[in-house]
């Protein structure tokens, strides 16, 4: 005769067999513990930068003139100032979106979360450092000196002691950054309008003493033509940065949707190489649908990005060829010469088929254009010449007489 357990200590199974309640509760407890353990392991996996980041979407810009083209965002914030994310999240975002170099630059003076997150100026970089090493990203230690505008906000990167910048006098903070060998640049110069963003005596003092070396020509969604002109006139390094505060939910960087960043032409992919390139001014700003920089860097970048194939067909009055744009940015061209389409768009990472009308299809062609979205000065495009090779000697002229459907 089967044992019957008291009702208070028994519970029917789905099949009607009665088991001790203590046995059932033990199984339930084990299952609960198992679920908790799985959840903890899942959270730990998310906390691991490489596990959480998933697939990296590379940003395609070619190396040029013997330099490596590094994709950099040197202005971003975390909860340790007025940002909305933990420092390791900035590393995960940068990895996912194809960046090579980042600088976390939390505000020195502006600490709106200090009741919940204590003011520790180096802490955000400390927390992000391990994740950056795992992700093979270069993390540059920085801070934003945040005073009234004017004189404006300035980022200092390559710092060794962020806390030393926490001093009442603006110029004292700037000098202390320079004493650490920092690269200092003026942020979002015109963000409060041209009057408050004007060049003042304090900026002249800083410039003459070489206490700042660059300016943000672009910050987030904003472009500052005065900063662009001053960089050209005063030989300051041009930068573009996101100044990101909120989470970045984008999955990849595309020509029509990407954060503002600096393309840095570096001799080597090291912090020392980054600093040398910044001081030398080898930068191009990728902002919305534009690339902004000096002609000496935009010209080779365009040349390395555009590949012109020899014509595959020559008729009596035209040549047909393909042109490849190997980089992540679209190129918009306006004809300045006599040959070629009046306007020409080369979409990012794509191949375009061109028909070039010409009375001499066997001869080499020089297509003269201005790339209207590559700015060598405010509203000034980059002049380029695209060479189309002529027909090789000995090639039959028969193909030139073939009819072509229009």
C-alpha positions as CSV (number, residue, x, y, z in Angstrom):
1,X,0.0,0.0,0.0
2,X,1.5,3.4,-1.1
3,X,2.5,5.9,1.6
4,X,0.1,8.8,1.8
5,X,1.6,12.0,2.9
6,X,-0.3,14.6,4.9
7,X,-2.0,17.1,2.7
8,X,-0.1,20.0,4.1
9,X,3.2,18.3,3.0
10,X,2.2,16.8,-0.3
11,X,1.4,18.1,-3.8
12,X,0.1,16.1,-6.8
13,X,2.2,15.6,-9.8
14,X,0.8,16.1,-13.3
15,X,0.3,12.3,-13.4
16,X,-1.5,12.2,-10.1
17,X,1.4,10.6,-8.2
18,X,2.0,12.2,-4.9
19,X,5.5,13.4,-3.9
20,X,6.8,15.0,-0.7
21,X,6.4,18.7,-0.8
22,X,9.9,19.1,0.4
23,X,11.1,17.2,-2.7
24,X,9.1,19.5,-5.0
25,X,10.2,22.6,-3.3
26,X,13.8,21.5,-3.5
27,X,13.5,21.0,-7.3
28,X,11.8,24.4,-7.6
29,X,14.5,26.0,-5.6
30,X,17.2,24.4,-7.7
31,X,15.4,25.6,-10.9
32,X,15.2,29.1,-9.5
33,X,18.8,29.0,-8.6
34,X,19.6,27.8,-12.1
35,X,17.6,30.7,-13.6
36,X,19.4,33.2,-11.4
37,X,22.8,31.8,-12.4
38,X,21.9,32.0,-16.1
39,X,20.8,35.6,-15.7
40,X,24.0,36.5,-13.8
41,X,26.1,34.8,-16.5
42,X,24.1,36.7,-19.2
43,X,24.7,40.0,-17.4
44,X,28.4,39.2,-17.1
45,X,28.5,38.5,-20.8
46,X,27.0,41.9,-21.5
47,X,29.5,43.5,-19.2
48,X,32.4,42.0,-21.3
49,X,33.1,44.5,-24.1
50,X,33.9,42.1,-26.8
51,X,30.8,39.9,-26.1
52,X,28.5,42.9,-26.0
53,X,29.9,44.6,-29.0
54,X,29.1,41.9,-31.5
55,X,30.0,42.7,-35.1
56,X,32.3,45.6,-36.0
57,X,31.3,47.6,-39.1
58,X,34.5,49.0,-40.5
59,X,34.6,52.6,-41.8
60,X,36.2,52.5,-45.2
61,X,38.7,55.3,-45.9
62,X,42.0,54.4,-47.6
63,X,45.4,55.0,-46.2
64,X,47.0,57.9,-48.1
65,X,50.5,59.2,-48.7
66,X,52.2,56.6,-46.6
67,X,50.0,57.3,-43.6
68,X,47.3,55.2,-41.8
69,X,43.9,56.7,-41.9
70,X,42.5,56.5,-38.3
71,X,38.9,57.2,-37.5
72,X,38.8,59.3,-34.3
73,X,36.2,60.9,-32.0
74,X,38.0,63.0,-29.5
75,X,35.1,64.6,-27.6
76,X,32.6,62.5,-25.7
77,X,30.9,62.4,-22.3
78,X,29.8,59.8,-19.7
79,X,27.8,59.8,-16.4
80,X,31.0,61.2,-14.8
81,X,29.9,64.6,-16.1
82,X,26.7,65.3,-18.1
83,X,26.6,62.2,-20.3
84,X,24.0,59.4,-20.0
85,X,26.1,56.3,-20.3
86,X,28.7,54.4,-18.3
87,X,32.3,54.8,-19.7
88,X,32.6,51.2,-21.0
89,X,29.5,51.9,-23.2
90,X,31.5,54.5,-25.1
91,X,34.1,51.8,-25.9
92,X,31.4,49.4,-27.1
93,X,29.8,52.0,-29.4
94,X,33.2,53.0,-30.8
95,X,34.0,49.4,-31.6
96,X,30.7,48.7,-33.2
97,X,30.8,51.8,-35.4
98,X,34.3,51.3,-36.7
99,X,36.3,53.9,-34.8
100,X,40.0,53.5,-34.1
101,X,40.7,56.2,-31.5
102,X,38.5,57.8,-28.8
103,X,39.0,60.4,-26.1
104,X,36.6,60.5,-23.1
105,X,36.5,64.2,-22.1
106,X,34.2,64.7,-19.2
107,X,33.7,68.2,-17.9
108,X,36.0,69.4,-15.1
109,X,33.6,72.0,-13.8
110,X,30.2,70.8,-14.8
111,X,29.1,67.8,-12.7
112,X,25.3,67.6,-12.7
113,X,25.3,63.9,-11.5
114,X,27.6,64.5,-8.5
115,X,24.9,63.6,-6.0
116,X,24.9,60.1,-7.5
117,X,28.3,59.8,-9.2
118,X,31.1,61.3,-7.2
119,X,33.5,63.8,-8.8
120,X,36.5,61.8,-9.8
121,X,38.0,63.4,-12.9
122,X,40.1,60.4,-13.9
123,X,37.6,57.7,-13.1
124,X,35.7,57.5,-16.5
125,X,39.0,56.9,-18.3
126,X,40.1,54.4,-15.7
127,X,36.9,52.4,-16.1
128,X,37.1,52.5,-19.9
129,X,40.8,51.6,-20.2
130,X,40.4,47.8,-19.8
131,X,37.5,47.6,-22.3
132,X,39.5,49.7,-24.8
133,X,42.5,47.4,-24.6
134,X,40.3,44.3,-25.1
135,X,38.7,45.9,-28.1
136,X,42.0,47.1,-29.6
137,X,40.9,50.8,-29.5
138,X,43.2,53.6,-28.6
139,X,41.8,55.5,-25.6
140,X,43.2,58.9,-25.0
141,X,42.8,60.5,-21.6
142,X,41.1,63.8,-21.7
143,X,38.9,66.4,-20.0
144,X,36.9,69.4,-21.1
145,X,37.7,72.7,-19.4
146,X,34.3,74.2,-19.1
147,X,34.2,78.0,-18.4
148,X,31.9,80.8,-19.6
149,X,31.6,81.5,-23.3
150,X,33.6,83.6,-24.1
151,X,36.4,82.4,-23.8
152,X,34.6,79.1,-24.4
153,X,35.2,75.4,-23.8
154,X,38.5,73.7,-24.5
155,X,39.4,70.0,-24.6
156,X,42.7,68.8,-23.3
157,X,43.8,65.3,-24.3
158,X,46.9,63.2,-23.6
159,X,46.5,64.2,-19.9
160,X,48.2,62.4,-17.1
161,X,46.3,64.2,-14.3
162,X,42.9,65.4,-15.0
163,X,42.3,66.6,-11.5
164,X,45.1,69.2,-11.8
165,X,42.8,71.1,-14.2
166,X,40.3,71.7,-11.4
167,X,41.5,75.2,-10.6
168,X,39.6,78.5,-10.4
169,X,41.5,80.5,-13.1
170,X,40.8,79.6,-16.7
171,X,44.4,80.2,-18.0
172,X,45.8,78.3,-15.0
173,X,43.9,75.3,-16.2
174,X,45.0,75.7,-19.7
175,X,48.7,76.1,-18.6
176,X,48.4,73.0,-16.4
177,X,47.2,71.0,-19.3
178,X,50.1,72.2,-21.4
179,X,52.5,71.3,-18.6
180,X,51.3,67.8,-19.0
181,X,52.1,67.8,-22.7
182,X,48.4,67.9,-23.6
183,X,47.0,68.7,-27.1
184,X,44.4,71.5,-26.4
185,X,41.7,72.5,-28.8
186,X,38.8,75.0,-28.8
187,X,35.4,73.3,-28.8
188,X,32.2,74.3,-30.7
189,X,33.5,77.9,-31.1
190,X,30.2,79.4,-32.4
191,X,27.7,77.3,-30.3
192,X,26.3,80.5,-28.6
193,X,26.5,82.6,-31.8
194,X,29.2,84.6,-33.6
195,X,29.3,87.4,-31.0
196,X,30.1,85.1,-28.1
197,X,32.3,83.0,-30.3
198,X,34.5,85.9,-31.4
199,X,38.3,85.8,-31.2
200,X,39.4,87.8,-28.1
201,X,42.6,89.0,-26.5
202,X,42.6,85.9,-24.3
203,X,42.7,83.7,-27.4
204,X,45.5,85.7,-28.8
205,X,47.5,85.2,-25.6
206,X,46.8,81.5,-25.8
207,X,47.7,81.3,-29.5
208,X,50.9,83.3,-29.2
209,X,52.0,81.1,-26.3
210,X,51.0,77.9,-28.2
211,X,48.6,76.9,-25.4
212,X,46.1,75.6,-27.9
213,X,46.8,73.8,-31.1
214,X,43.4,73.2,-32.8
215,X,39.8,73.9,-33.2
216,X,36.6,72.0,-33.8
217,X,35.5,73.0,-37.2
218,X,32.5,70.7,-36.7
219,X,30.8,69.6,-33.5
220,X,27.9,67.1,-33.7
221,X,25.5,68.5,-36.2
222,X,27.1,72.0,-36.3
223,X,29.7,73.5,-38.7
224,X,31.6,76.7,-37.7
225,X,32.9,78.6,-40.7
226,X,34.8,81.1,-38.5
227,X,36.7,78.2,-36.9
228,X,37.4,76.8,-40.4
229,X,38.8,80.1,-41.6
230,X,40.9,80.6,-38.4
231,X,42.4,77.1,-38.7
232,X,43.5,78.0,-42.3
233,X,44.8,81.4,-41.4
234,X,46.6,80.5,-38.1
235,X,47.7,77.0,-39.1
236,X,45.6,75.3,-36.4
237,X,44.6,71.7,-36.6
238,X,41.0,71.1,-37.8
239,X,38.9,68.6,-35.8
240,X,35.4,67.2,-36.0
241,X,33.9,65.4,-33.0
242,X,30.5,64.1,-31.9
243,X,30.4,65.6,-28.4
244,X,28.1,62.7,-27.7
245,X,26.2,62.6,-24.4
246,X,23.3,60.2,-25.1
247,X,23.7,56.5,-26.1
248,X,24.6,56.0,-29.8
249,X,22.1,53.4,-31.1
250,X,23.4,53.3,-34.6
251,X,24.6,50.0,-35.9
252,X,27.1,51.2,-38.5
253,X,28.6,54.4,-39.9
254,X,27.2,55.3,-43.3
255,X,27.6,58.2,-45.8
256,X,24.2,59.5,-44.8
257,X,24.2,58.6,-41.2
258,X,27.3,58.8,-39.1
259,X,28.7,60.7,-36.1
260,X,31.0,63.6,-36.8
261,X,34.6,62.5,-36.6
262,X,38.2,63.3,-37.5
263,X,40.1,61.2,-40.0
264,X,43.7,61.3,-38.8
265,X,46.7,60.5,-41.1
266,X,49.1,58.9,-38.7
267,X,52.6,57.4,-39.1
268,X,51.7,54.7,-36.7
269,X,48.6,53.4,-34.8
270,X,49.8,54.4,-31.3
271,X,49.0,57.2,-28.9
272,X,52.3,58.8,-29.9
273,X,51.4,58.5,-33.5
274,X,48.0,60.1,-32.9
275,X,49.6,63.0,-31.0
276,X,52.3,63.6,-33.7
277,X,49.6,63.7,-36.5
278,X,47.4,66.1,-34.5
279,X,50.4,68.4,-33.9
280,X,51.3,68.2,-37.6
281,X,47.7,69.0,-38.6
282,X,47.2,65.9,-40.8
283,X,43.4,65.7,-40.4
284,X,40.2,65.6,-42.4
285,X,36.8,66.2,-40.8
286,X,34.0,63.9,-41.8
287,X,30.8,65.9,-41.2
288,X,27.4,64.9,-42.6
289,X,27.9,64.6,-46.4
290,X,31.1,66.6,-46.4
291,X,34.8,66.1,-45.9
292,X,36.6,69.2,-44.7
293,X,40.3,69.8,-44.6
294,X,43.4,71.3,-46.2
295,X,43.9,70.7,-49.9
296,X,47.2,68.8,-49.3
297,X,45.2,66.1,-47.5
298,X,41.9,66.1,-49.3
299,X,43.6,65.7,-52.7
300,X,45.4,62.5,-51.9
301,X,42.4,61.1,-50.0
302,X,40.2,61.6,-53.1
303,X,42.8,60.2,-55.4
304,X,43.2,57.1,-53.2
305,X,39.4,56.7,-53.0
306,X,38.5,56.9,-56.7
307,X,39.6,54.2,-59.1
308,X,39.0,54.8,-62.8
309,X,39.1,51.7,-65.0
310,X,40.2,51.9,-68.7
311,X,37.3,52.2,-71.0
312,X,35.7,48.9,-71.8
313,X,34.0,50.2,-74.9
314,X,34.8,53.0,-77.4
315,X,32.4,54.0,-80.1
316,X,32.6,56.7,-82.8
317,X,31.7,59.5,-80.4
318,X,31.9,58.1,-76.8
319,X,33.7,56.0,-74.3
320,X,32.2,53.8,-71.7
321,X,34.0,53.1,-68.4
322,X,33.5,52.3,-64.7
323,X,34.5,54.4,-61.8
324,X,34.8,53.0,-58.3
325,X,34.4,55.0,-55.1
326,X,36.2,52.9,-52.5
327,X,35.5,55.1,-49.4
328,X,32.6,55.6,-47.0
329,X,31.7,59.2,-48.3
330,X,29.7,60.1,-51.4
331,X,31.5,62.4,-53.9
332,X,29.5,65.1,-55.7
333,X,31.2,66.6,-58.7
334,X,30.5,69.7,-60.8
335,X,32.2,69.9,-64.2
336,X,34.6,72.8,-64.7
337,X,36.2,71.5,-68.0
338,X,34.7,70.7,-71.4
339,X,34.5,66.9,-71.2
340,X,32.2,64.7,-69.1
341,X,28.8,64.8,-67.5
342,X,27.8,68.3,-66.2
343,X,27.2,66.8,-62.7
344,X,28.4,63.5,-61.4
345,X,27.7,61.7,-58.1
346,X,29.9,58.8,-57.0
347,X,28.1,57.0,-54.2
348,X,30.1,55.6,-51.3
349,X,31.5,52.1,-51.8
350,X,30.0,51.6,-55.2
351,X,30.8,51.4,-58.9
352,X,29.4,53.9,-61.4
353,X,29.0,53.3,-65.2
354,X,29.9,56.4,-67.2
355,X,29.4,57.4,-70.8
356,X,31.8,60.2,-71.9
357,X,30.9,61.9,-75.2
358,X,34.0,62.8,-77.2
359,X,34.9,63.3,-80.8
360,X,38.2,61.5,-80.2
361,X,37.4,58.3,-78.4
362,X,40.8,56.8,-78.9
363,X,42.6,59.6,-77.1
364,X,43.2,60.0,-73.4
365,X,40.8,62.3,-71.6
366,X,41.2,64.7,-68.7
367,X,37.9,65.3,-66.8
368,X,38.1,68.5,-64.8
369,X,35.7,68.8,-61.9
370,X,35.2,70.4,-58.5
371,X,34.2,68.0,-55.8
372,X,31.6,70.3,-54.2
373,X,31.3,68.4,-50.9
374,X,35.1,68.3,-50.2
375,X,35.8,71.7,-48.7
376,X,39.2,73.2,-48.8
377,X,37.8,76.4,-47.4
378,X,34.3,77.5,-46.4
379,X,31.9,76.7,-49.3
380,X,34.9,76.0,-51.5
381,X,35.2,72.6,-53.2
382,X,38.3,70.7,-54.2
383,X,39.4,70.9,-57.8
384,X,40.3,67.6,-59.3
385,X,41.3,66.1,-62.6
386,X,40.2,62.5,-63.5
387,X,42.4,60.9,-66.1
388,X,40.9,58.4,-68.6
389,X,43.6,56.4,-70.5
390,X,43.7,56.4,-74.3
391,X,43.5,53.4,-76.5
392,X,46.6,51.3,-76.5
393,X,48.5,51.1,-79.8
394,X,47.6,48.1,-81.9
395,X,44.1,47.8,-80.6
396,X,41.6,47.5,-83.5
397,X,39.4,50.4,-84.3
398,X,36.6,48.0,-85.1
399,X,34.9,48.3,-81.7
400,X,34.6,52.1,-82.1
401,X,32.3,51.5,-85.1
402,X,29.9,49.2,-83.2
403,X,26.4,50.6,-82.7
404,X,25.4,51.4,-79.1
405,X,21.8,51.6,-77.9
406,X,21.1,55.0,-76.4
